[in-house]
Amino acid sequence: MTPCYLVQHCTPASRLLDLGCIRHASYCARHDIEHVVSDRRYSRQPPAWDKLAAVGEVLANAPDGALVVSLDHDALVVSENDLRSAPLGNAVVGAVRNVHGEFNTGVLFLRACQATRELVRRAFVDGPQFAPGPHEHVALNLLLRQTRLPLAVLSRRWNEYRYADLVPPPDGPTVIRAWHHEERGVAAHQMSCVVAKLGGLTCSQVRSKGSISAIS
């Protein structure tokens, strides 16, 4: 089986990350996926850049060919589909395009190889110079255009956030539900209810749980 890593980073650790850990701990155990969670600061840049460093560490230590999935703290695997089933084909990077035609890097599939290690390294080291502020997604999109790595444009079921409660994806059930750009309180309420439903709990039981993030 292909080694697979689910990487989540948030500085500081958040309630959304805790809610995700409730779900992802059991999901990853069932699918033999290593769940890597971190709130480490790697630089003095805005915390959004630290996600790249965390992903870069996993890529550096993963064997070539392994699948590394970077998941923002406001995203949740809501299906029992194995992340390895994402249709990457021969691509080494996979993501969903947003309404502007750019990749939404809140959910990013990376095949461990020298090219993706260098992509993430350059985004972290050089990105803040041409995308100042918390804009790591701008740096990643620019580098993806420049490097012309083999890319897989995934359907929105792999990062569903625009129409999740309105129109189901046409090619199958949602695998990853995200609350990108949602107000934190609204996102936490909705995510806790989804986690409860998936785990056979009540929303109150989920909300009563303390901080459980396995911070590394």
C-alpha positions in Angstrom: 0.0 0.0 0.0 1.3 3.5 -0.9 2.4 5.4 2.3 0.0 8.3 2.9 0.2 11.3 5.2 -2.5 13.7 6.2 -0.8 17.0 7.4 -2.6 19.7 9.3 -1.0 22.8 10.7 -2.4 25.8 12.6 -0.7 28.5 14.6 -2.0 28.8 17.2 -3.9 25.6 17.5 -7.6 26.2 17.0 -11.0 24.7 17.9 -11.4 23.8 14.3 -8.2 21.8 14.4 -9.4 20.0 17.5 -12.7 19.1 15.8 -10.8 17.8 12.8 -8.7 15.6 15.1 -11.8 14.0 16.6 -12.7 12.8 13.1 -9.3 12.3 11.5 -7.8 10.2 14.3 -10.2 7.4 13.6 -10.4 7.9 9.9 -6.6 7.7 9.5 -6.4 4.6 11.8 -8.9 2.8 9.6 -7.1 3.6 6.4 -3.5 3.3 7.6 -2.7 7.0 7.1 -0.3 8.9 9.3 -2.0 12.0 10.7 0.6 14.7 11.3 -0.6 17.7 13.3 1.5 20.7 14.2 1.3 24.2 15.7 5.0 24.9 15.4 6.3 28.4 14.3 9.0 28.1 11.6 9.5 31.8 10.8 8.5 35.3 11.6 6.2 35.4 8.6 2.5 35.3 9.1 1.4 31.8 10.4 -0.1 30.8 7.1 3.5 30.3 5.7 4.3 27.8 8.5 1.9 25.3 6.9 4.4 25.0 4.0 7.3 24.3 6.3 5.3 21.6 8.1 4.3 20.0 4.8 7.9 20.3 3.6 9.2 18.4 6.6 6.8 15.5 5.9 7.8 15.5 2.2 11.5 15.5 3.1 11.0 12.4 5.2 8.5 10.5 3.1 9.6 7.9 0.6 9.4 8.8 -3.1 5.9 8.0 -4.4 4.2 8.5 -1.0 1.0 10.7 -1.0 1.1 13.8 1.2 -2.2 15.5 1.7 -2.1 19.0 3.1 -5.4 19.9 4.8 -6.2 23.3 6.3 -7.6 23.3 9.8 -11.0 24.3 8.5 -11.3 21.2 6.3 -12.7 17.8 7.2 -12.6 14.4 5.5 -16.4 13.5 5.5 -16.3 10.2 3.5 -14.8 6.8 4.0 -13.1 7.1 0.6 -9.4 6.5 0.9 -7.4 9.7 0.1 -5.2 7.5 -2.1 -8.2 7.2 -4.5 -7.9 10.8 -5.6 -7.5 10.7 -9.4 -4.0 12.1 -9.7 -3.0 9.8 -12.5 0.6 10.7 -13.4 0.4 14.1 -11.8 2.5 15.0 -8.8 0.2 17.8 -7.6 -3.6 17.8 -7.4 -6.0 20.4 -6.2 -9.4 22.0 -6.9 -9.7 25.2 -8.9 -11.6 28.1 -7.3 -14.0 30.4 -9.2 -11.0 32.5 -10.4 -9.3 29.6 -12.0 -6.6 29.3 -9.4 -5.9 26.3 -7.3 -7.4 26.4 -3.8 -4.4 25.2 -1.8 -6.4 24.7 1.4 -6.5 21.0 0.2 -3.4 20.0 -1.6 -2.4 16.5 -2.8 1.4 16.0 -3.3 3.3 13.0 -4.6 6.6 12.9 -2.7 9.4 13.4 -5.1 12.2 15.9 -5.6 10.0 18.2 -7.7 7.3 18.6 -5.0 9.9 19.0 -2.2 11.5 21.8 -4.2 8.1 23.4 -5.0 7.2 23.6 -1.3 10.7 24.7 -0.2 10.7 27.5 -2.7 7.2 28.6 -1.8 8.2 28.8 1.9 11.6 30.4 1.4 11.0 32.8 -1.5 7.2 33.2 -1.4 6.9 36.0 1.2 9.1 38.2 -1.1 6.6 38.3 -3.9 3.4 37.5 -2.0 3.8 39.4 1.3 1.2 38.9 4.0 -0.7 35.6 4.7 -0.8 34.7 1.0 1.0 31.4 0.6 -1.6 30.3 -1.9 -0.5 33.1 -4.2 3.1 31.9 -4.1 2.1 28.3 -4.7 -0.1 29.2 -7.7 2.7 31.3 -9.2 5.3 28.6 -8.8 2.9 26.0 -10.2 2.6 28.1 -13.3 6.3 28.6 -13.6 7.5 25.1 -12.9 4.8 23.4 -15.1 4.7 20.3 -12.9 2.3 17.6 -13.9 -1.0 18.8 -12.3 -4.3 17.1 -11.7 -7.4 19.4 -11.6 -9.6 17.6 -9.1 -13.4 17.9 -9.0 -14.9 19.9 -6.1 -15.8 16.7 -4.2 -12.1 16.7 -3.0 -12.4 20.3 -1.6 -16.1 21.2 -1.4 -16.8 24.6 0.1 -18.9 26.7 -2.3 -22.0 24.6 -2.8 -21.7 21.9 0.0 -25.2 22.5 1.3 -26.9 23.3 -2.0 -25.8 21.1 -5.0 -24.0 17.8 -4.6 -20.9 17.2 -6.7 -22.0 15.6 -10.0 -19.3 12.9 -10.0 -19.8 11.4 -6.5 -20.3 12.2 -2.9 -18.1 14.9 -1.2 -14.9 13.5 0.2 -13.5 16.6 1.8 -15.8 19.4 3.2 -14.2 22.7 3.9 -15.2 26.0 5.6 -12.8 28.3 3.8 -13.7 32.0 4.2 -16.4 31.1 6.7 -16.6 33.1 10.0 -14.9 31.0 12.7 -17.9 30.6 15.0 -20.2 29.5 12.1 -17.5 27.1 10.9 -17.0 25.6 14.3 -20.7 25.1 14.9 -21.2 23.4 11.5 -18.1 21.3 11.7 -19.0 20.1 15.2 -22.4 18.9 13.9 -20.7 17.1 10.9 -18.2 15.4 13.2 -21.0 14.4 15.6 -23.0 12.8 12.7 -19.9 10.9 11.4 -19.0 9.7 14.9 -22.5 8.7 16.1 -22.4 11.5 18.8 -24.5 14.5 19.6 -23.4 18.0 18.7 -23.3 18.7 22.5 -21.0 15.8 23.1 -18.6 17.0 20.5 -18.6 20.6 21.7 -17.9 19.4 25.2 -14.7 17.7 24.3 -11.6 19.6 25.2 -8.5 20.3 23.2 -7.3 16.9 21.8 -5.0 17.9 19.0 -2.0 15.6 19.0 0.4 18.5 18.5 3.9 17.3 17.4 
